[in-house]
């Protein structure tokens, strides 16, 4: 992919992100930690949303219409070398198809009850692991939903059922132990 193609690609992705920004969301923080106790500790710390149960979980079922794209050039997972994960190897996963790619995400805006500050947070949507990720992420056998270019607009389209994306990514991924 040339630098020009990358710039165009970023512009296309930014148009999708602009939808969230137009709703007043300008900076998102990872984790849907929407519920805090009296001391300010997170009670609802949602790192990832499993697509298979997304409509059942209280943390997600009311925000499934708040879809977003998470932009990445790589991501990281741990391979457990023993049953308890005391020995692990870190892997960097890249797409051989695109230098920049996107994951399916959900975002939420909520008010911190202690500070009355509006928090903009997001979570990554995950699915069952494909062959490569079954080896690398061997403890949970999960992977983020990676969207192909042609699927990005569909992910943002609320009329498309979320279940339509419940499949492992079958693109050209490569994992490097780091």
N, C-alpha and C positions, 0 to 999 in steps of 0.2 A: 504494500500500500504506500503510495507516495505521500509526501508532506501535504500536497494540495488536497488529496483525497482525505487525509486525516482531518484537515481543517474543515472541509465540507462536512465530513461525518460528525465532527464536534458541533457544527452549526445545526445539523439535523437533530442531534440529541438535545441540544440546548432549547430548541423549539418545543420539544416534549416536556422538558423540565420547566419551561416557561409557563406551562399550564398550571403547575403547582404554585409558582411564584405569583401568577395573576390572582390566585386565591389568597394572597398574603403570606405565603410560605416562602421565605427567602433563604433560610439556612436550616438544614435538617441535621439532627444529631442521631447517631446510630443507637438503637434500642428504643422500643416503645415503652418506656418507663413512665406510664401515665399515672400511676397511683403511688403516693408517698405516705409514709406513716407520720406521726406527729414530730418525729425527730428528723424527718427529711430523708429517711432511707427508702429506697425503692422496694415496693412490694410486688409490682407487676413489671418485672424485668424481662421483656420479651426480645431476645436476641434475634431469633428467626421464627418464621411462621411456616408450619408444615402445610403444604397445599391440600393434603388429604383431609385435614381437619379444620381448615381455615374458617369454614362457615359455622363450626360448632363451638369454637373457643370464644369466650367473652372478650378477650383482648383484641380479637380481629374482626368478629362478625359484623360490627357496626362501622368498620372502616374499609371493607373490601372494595368500595367504590373509590377510595383514595389511592389510586395506583400511581406509581412513579417508576422511573428508570434509574438504576444505580449504575453509574458509569465507572468502568474499570479497565485496566490494561493487564491485570493479573490478579490472582487471589491466592490465599495460603490456607493450607489444611495440615493437620497432623496425622501421621501414620503411627499407630500404637505398635510397639515392638513386643509388648507383653500384655497380659489380660487386664491389668489395672492401670495401664497407661503411665507407669513410672518411668519407662524408657520410651521416648518418642523421637521421630524424625520429622522435621518441618519440610513441606513441599511447597514450591511455587507452581501454580497452574496457569498456563497461558493458552490462548487460542492461536492455532496456526492459521486460522482463516482471517482474523481481524486483529490489528494491534490494539484497537479500542473496541470494547464490547459492552453490553449492558446486562444487568440482572433485573429480574422482576422484583419490585418492592411495593410496600404500602407505607403511607405516611399518616401522621396524626398531629393535630394541633390541640393542645390542652393547656389548662391553666394550673400552675403549681399552687396548691392550696396554701402553702406557707408564705409565698412571696407575691402571689397574684401575677407572676411573670408568665407570659405565654411561651410555651415550649413547643418546638417543632421537631418531631422525632420520626424515625422511620425504621422499618424492619425489612429484612431480606426474606423472600419467599423461597422455600426449599422443596425438593422432591427426592425421589429415590435416586440413588447413585447409579451412574452408568458404569461400564466395565472398568475404566481407568480409576474412577473415584471409589469404586468398591475396594480396590487395592489400597489407594492412598488414605481415604477416610474410613478405614476398616472398622472403627469402633461404632460409628452411628450409621454408616452406609447411606449418607445423605449428600446432597450437593445443592448449590444455589440453582435456581432456574435461570439459565443463561438464555437470553433471547437472541434469535437470529434477526438480522436487519428487517426482514419482511414481517417479523412477529412483533416488533416494538409498537407500532401503531395499534395493532390488535390488543396488546396488553393494556394500553391506555384507554381503549374503547370499552366503556362500562357495559355495553350491550353484549360483549363477548364474554361467555361464561369463564370464570376462573379455572374450572375443571379442565377446560380445553388446553391448559398449559401444564397439566400434571403428567409430564413425561420427562425422562432423563434426556439431557442434551446429547445429541449424537454427532456433534461437530468434531473437528480435529483438535482435540486438546492434547497438551503435552505437560507432564509434571516433572519438575527438577527438584531433587533433594538439595536443600540449602543448609 
